[in-house]
């Protein structure tokens, strides 16, 4: 089962920073970043449209040049990384999930990715048009539709934009949805799973992976479950 480190490893370091990504890379199969453009057209990893929540600055991301953004403290002395810096960090080590926050920026983001492609890459967005465009621009990557609100036919919508996977909020996931997605050839990778109970349920209903704020805790739990199964299997064989 795939584990994705949400915003690197948001519970373990300042989100979307290189520190959080390094921490997540130690445990996750892929790490996720959100991307936006600066005033001078540089792709950077930051979730919000403004820098206020995650840095010591104030104002919209698109109001800063990259030089100005780099002066901001994104937590513990970390800076807002460029997508190029993120790729250089993860390439050859861990897969990467890139979430498009701004429709219309797909071509610029993909141009950066094409220069130094990670071994495994998911291009995802809440915006169906971004998923469709990403798939057209970089057909070799896997594209995914994220959603949190109720959608009448999420599988049909995902197929209409040529997505390879759906990434529903966890409370939108059911065994019926998973079966429908699998019948349509789609992977199911929900978010955010941060408790053992949720991880157990995800395994039970057959999803391919999940996103977590603490991928290291998730990894420890999965490995513990595997060890428990091996022990129980050994006891069963011994008793037979």
C-alpha positions as CSV (number, residue, x, y, z in Angstrom):
1,X,0.0,0.0,0.0
2,X,1.3,3.4,-1.0
3,X,2.0,6.0,1.7
4,X,2.0,9.6,0.6
5,X,3.6,12.2,2.9
6,X,1.1,15.1,2.9
7,X,2.9,18.4,2.2
8,X,6.1,16.4,2.9
9,X,5.2,15.4,6.4
10,X,3.1,18.2,7.8
11,X,2.9,16.8,11.3
12,X,6.7,16.5,11.6
13,X,8.0,19.7,10.0
14,X,7.0,23.0,8.4
15,X,4.7,22.0,5.6
16,X,5.9,22.1,2.0
17,X,9.5,22.8,3.1
18,X,12.6,20.8,2.3
19,X,12.8,19.7,6.0
20,X,9.3,18.3,5.9
21,X,10.0,16.6,2.6
22,X,13.2,15.0,3.9
23,X,11.4,13.7,6.9
24,X,8.6,12.3,4.8
25,X,11.0,10.7,2.4
26,X,12.4,8.5,5.2
27,X,9.0,6.7,5.4
28,X,6.7,7.5,2.5
29,X,6.6,6.1,-1.0
30,X,5.8,9.5,-2.4
31,X,5.8,13.0,-0.9
32,X,3.3,15.7,-1.9
33,X,3.7,19.4,-2.5
34,X,1.3,22.1,-3.6
35,X,2.5,24.5,-6.3
36,X,1.9,28.1,-7.2
37,X,3.6,30.8,-9.3
38,X,5.6,33.8,-8.0
39,X,5.3,37.2,-9.5
40,X,8.2,36.4,-11.8
41,X,6.8,33.1,-12.9
42,X,8.8,30.7,-10.7
43,X,7.1,27.5,-9.5
44,X,7.2,27.3,-5.7
45,X,5.8,24.8,-3.1
46,X,3.2,26.5,-0.9
47,X,-0.4,25.6,-0.2
48,X,-2.2,28.9,0.4
49,X,-2.6,31.7,-2.0
50,X,-1.1,34.0,0.6
51,X,2.0,33.6,2.6
52,X,0.5,34.7,5.9
53,X,-0.3,31.4,7.5
54,X,2.9,29.5,6.8
55,X,5.6,32.2,6.9
56,X,6.5,35.4,8.7
57,X,5.4,37.5,5.7
58,X,2.1,38.9,4.6
59,X,0.5,39.1,1.1
60,X,-0.3,36.9,-1.9
61,X,2.3,34.6,-3.3
62,X,1.9,36.1,-6.7
63,X,2.8,39.5,-5.3
64,X,6.4,38.3,-4.4
65,X,9.4,37.7,-6.7
66,X,11.3,34.5,-5.9
67,X,14.1,36.6,-4.3
68,X,11.6,38.3,-2.0
69,X,9.9,34.9,-1.1
70,X,13.2,33.4,-0.2
71,X,13.7,36.1,2.5
72,X,10.7,34.8,4.4
73,X,10.9,32.3,7.2
74,X,8.6,29.3,6.5
75,X,9.2,27.8,9.9
76,X,12.3,27.0,11.9
77,X,14.5,28.9,9.5
78,X,13.2,27.0,6.4
79,X,12.4,28.9,3.2
80,X,9.7,28.3,0.6
81,X,11.3,25.9,-1.9
82,X,11.1,26.1,-5.6
83,X,9.7,23.1,-7.5
84,X,13.2,22.6,-9.0
85,X,14.7,22.3,-5.5
86,X,12.0,19.8,-4.5
87,X,12.7,17.6,-7.6
88,X,16.4,17.7,-7.0
89,X,15.8,16.5,-3.4
90,X,13.4,13.6,-4.2
91,X,14.7,12.4,-7.6
92,X,16.2,8.9,-7.3
93,X,14.9,8.6,-3.8
94,X,11.1,9.0,-3.5
95,X,8.1,9.5,-5.8
96,X,6.5,12.9,-6.0
97,X,2.9,14.1,-6.0
98,X,2.4,17.6,-7.4
99,X,-0.9,19.4,-6.7
100,X,-1.9,22.2,-9.1
101,X,-3.5,24.9,-7.0
102,X,-3.9,27.4,-9.9
103,X,-5.6,26.5,-13.2
104,X,-3.7,27.9,-16.1
105,X,-0.2,27.2,-14.6
106,X,0.0,23.6,-15.9
107,X,2.3,24.2,-18.8
108,X,4.9,26.1,-16.7
109,X,4.8,23.5,-13.9
110,X,5.2,20.6,-16.4
111,X,8.1,22.4,-18.2
112,X,10.0,22.3,-14.9
113,X,9.1,18.6,-14.3
114,X,10.2,17.6,-17.8
115,X,13.7,18.9,-17.1
116,X,14.2,16.5,-14.2
117,X,11.5,13.9,-14.1
118,X,11.1,12.0,-10.8
119,X,10.9,8.2,-11.2
120,X,7.3,8.2,-10.1
121,X,5.1,11.2,-10.5
122,X,1.4,11.9,-9.8
123,X,-0.1,15.2,-11.1
124,X,-3.2,16.0,-9.1
125,X,-5.7,18.7,-8.6
126,X,-9.2,19.7,-7.3
127,X,-9.7,21.3,-10.7
128,X,-10.8,18.8,-13.4
129,X,-9.4,21.1,-16.1
130,X,-6.0,21.0,-14.5
131,X,-6.1,17.2,-14.4
132,X,-7.0,17.1,-18.1
133,X,-4.4,19.5,-19.1
134,X,-1.7,17.8,-17.1
135,X,-2.4,14.5,-18.7
136,X,-2.2,16.0,-22.2
137,X,1.1,17.8,-21.4
138,X,2.7,14.9,-19.7
139,X,1.0,11.6,-20.6
140,X,3.7,9.5,-19.0
141,X,2.7,10.7,-15.5
142,X,-0.3,9.5,-13.6
143,X,-3.0,12.1,-13.1
144,X,-5.5,12.3,-10.3
145,X,-8.7,14.1,-9.4
146,X,-8.9,15.3,-5.8
147,X,-12.3,16.1,-4.2
148,X,-13.8,16.8,-0.8
149,X,-17.4,17.7,-1.7
150,X,-20.0,15.2,-2.7
151,X,-19.9,14.5,-6.4
152,X,-22.7,12.6,-8.1
153,X,-20.4,10.5,-10.2
154,X,-16.7,11.0,-9.3
155,X,-15.6,8.0,-11.3
156,X,-17.3,9.3,-14.4
157,X,-15.8,12.7,-13.9
158,X,-12.3,11.3,-13.4
159,X,-12.6,9.2,-16.5
160,X,-13.9,12.2,-18.5
161,X,-10.6,14.1,-17.8
162,X,-8.5,10.9,-18.4
163,X,-7.4,10.6,-14.8
164,X,-5.6,7.5,-13.6
165,X,-6.7,7.8,-10.0
166,X,-9.1,9.5,-7.6
167,X,-8.1,11.1,-4.4
168,X,-11.3,11.5,-2.3
169,X,-11.4,12.9,1.2
170,X,-11.6,9.9,3.5
171,X,-15.2,10.5,4.6
172,X,-16.2,10.3,0.9
173,X,-14.8,6.8,0.5
174,X,-16.9,3.6,0.6
175,X,-16.4,0.0,-0.5
176,X,-18.9,0.7,-3.3
177,X,-16.8,3.7,-4.6
178,X,-13.6,1.6,-4.5
179,X,-15.3,-1.2,-6.5
180,X,-16.7,1.3,-9.0
181,X,-13.3,3.0,-9.4
182,X,-11.5,-0.3,-9.8
183,X,-14.0,-1.5,-12.4
184,X,-13.2,1.7,-14.4
185,X,-9.5,1.1,-14.1
186,X,-8.9,3.8,-11.5
187,X,-6.7,3.7,-8.4
188,X,-8.2,5.1,-5.2
189,X,-5.8,7.1,-2.9
190,X,-7.8,8.9,-0.1
191,X,-6.7,11.7,2.3
192,X,-6.0,12.2,5.1
193,X,-5.5,9.0,7.1
194,X,-3.8,9.7,10.5
195,X,-5.1,7.0,12.8
196,X,-4.7,3.2,13.0
197,X,-8.4,2.7,12.7
198,X,-8.6,4.6,9.5
199,X,-5.6,2.7,8.0
200,X,-7.2,-0.6,8.9
201,X,-10.5,0.4,7.3
202,X,-8.6,1.6,4.2
203,X,-6.9,-1.8,3.9
204,X,-10.2,-3.6,4.4
205,X,-12.0,-1.8,1.6
206,X,-9.1,-2.2,-0.8
207,X,-7.6,1.3,-1.6
208,X,-4.2,1.4,-3.2
209,X,-2.7,4.0,-0.8
210,X,-3.4,7.0,1.3
211,X,-2.1,10.4,2.2
212,X,-1.0,11.1,5.8
213,X,0.3,14.1,7.8
214,X,2.7,11.6,9.6
215,X,3.8,9.1,7.1
216,X,6.4,7.7,9.5
217,X,3.7,6.7,12.0
218,X,1.7,5.2,9.2
219,X,4.7,3.2,8.0
220,X,5.3,1.9,11.5
221,X,1.7,0.9,11.9
222,X,1.6,-0.9,8.5
223,X,4.9,-2.8,9.3
224,X,3.5,-3.7,12.7
225,X,0.4,-5.1,11.1
226,X,2.5,-7.1,8.7
227,X,4.5,-8.6,11.6
228,X,1.4,-9.5,13.5
229,X,0.0,-11.3,10.4
230,X,3.3,-13.3,10.1
231,X,3.1,-14.3,13.8
232,X,-0.5,-15.3,13.5
233,X,0.2,-17.3,10.3
234,X,3.1,-19.1,12.1
235,X,0.9,-20.0,15.0
236,X,-1.8,-21.2,12.6
237,X,0.6,-23.5,10.8
238,X,2.1,-24.8,14.0
239,X,-1.4,-25.7,15.3
240,X,-2.5,-27.4,12.2
